[in-house]
Amino acid sequence: MKKLNKISAGFLAVVAFVGFNACSDDDNLIIATPEGGPELVTPASGTALILDANNEQNVATTLVWDDADYNAQTSINYDIEIALGGTDFATVISGGSTTERFLSWTHLQLNEKAIEAGLNPFVAGDLDVRVISSIGTQDAQQQTSNAITLNVTPYTTSLPKIAVPGDHQGWDPATAPRLASSEFGATDYEGYVWLETEYKFVAPDEAGNFAWGNTDWGDDGSFSGVLVEDGESNAQASSGHYLLKVNTGDLTYSATQYSWGLIGSGTPTGWDSDTDMVYDAASGTWSVTLDLTADEIKFRANDGWDWNYGDTGADGSIENGGDNIAVPAAGNYTVVLDLSNPREYTYTLTLN
C-alpha cells in the first residue's frame, strides 16, 4: 500500500524527496522510495501491427501499464522508450511522456518512430518498447518496466527516387536532379531535367544517400535506350529540357526534349496556336506573362497535342491530358508551369 511519510529536513541525506508538504509545518517533506517499476500489460509482446497511410490519424495501438510504486502519494512521470528490436536499447527513441498509465500512438506517430528506428517501409520488423517511471521535476528515482516487442510494418508516402548526375550539374549525385517512381516498389521512374551533353542514373544506398559507389546505370553503347550497370557508356543529349523515363527493372530509358506553350480560348490566339513559355534554369520552371480572358487554357508541348497538361479536379496539380484550366477573371497574368518536382507537377496563375 502507498503511504504518506513525513520527516524533518535533517533526513535528506538518506531519503529522496518529491516536494514540500502542503501541511502547515513547512519543514515537513513528502518522502518517496522506489518499491517497484511500472509493468507493461498491453499490448502483448509479439503483437503484429501493419501501419496504414490511409488511417494516419487513427489509433494504431495503446500501451497500458501498471503504476510504478514509490511508497508515497505523488505524481509519477512515465517516459516511453523505443529501440530497434534486439539492440538492448543501445539507441533510444522517445515514444512520448505522460503522467497517466497509458499512451496511444496513431498510425502516423508510430510509423515515424519505426522509420526513425531503422525499419524499412512495407517490411515487418521488431521494435522493443519499455516504460521509465520517475518523480519530481528532475526525473528522480527512475524505475524501468519490462520490455515488450512489437512487430511493426511501416509505410512511406514518399516516392522512391534515382538521381541524374551529369555535365548539367557537375557530376555530383548528391545534388543531382531526381526522377521518381510511380509507387513504392515500382521500377518506373520519371522526371524533367535540363541536360547538357552526358549523364547517368544513380540509385540511393540503404540510408537514402546518393553517391558514386552506389548502383548506377548508363547506356549499353548502342544509344538505343538500353541501360546496363557494368561496362556502360554515359547517356548522350544535346542541351535542352527533357522528360526522362527510366525503368530499372527492364533496363530501358528514354529522353524526350520538350518546350512548352500556353494555349486555349483564354489566350490571345485561342486554340489555334500557343504562346511560348520561357524556361528558368534556376527554378526549373516555365513561365509567361500575358493577357487572358475569363475562359480556358492548357499547357502544350512542342506545339502539338501528343503531350499536354490540364488540371483534373482543379487542385493546382496537372496531369497529361487533364481537364482544361479555367481562368478566374480577365486580366494580365503571370503563368508558371513547375516541372521541377518529379510526378508532382504544378502550375500557378497570378493576376498582376
Secondary structure, DSSP 8 states (H G I E B T S, - for coil): ----EEE-GGGTTTS-EEEE-SSS-TT-EEE----B--EEEES-TT-EEE--GGGTTSEEEEEEEE--B-SSS--EEEEEEEEETTSTTSS-EEEEEESSSEEEEEHHHHHHHHHHHT--TTS-EEEEEEEEEEETTTTEEEEE---EEEEEE----S--EEE--BTTTTS-GGGS-EEEESSTT--EEEEEEEEEEEE-EE---TTS---TTS-EEEE-SS-SSBEESSS-B-EEEEEEEEEEEEETTTTEEEEEE--EEEESTTSTTTTTS-EE-EEETTTTEEEEEEEE-SSEEEEEETTSSSSEEE-TTSSSB-EET---EE-SSSEEEEEEEE--STT--EEEEEE-
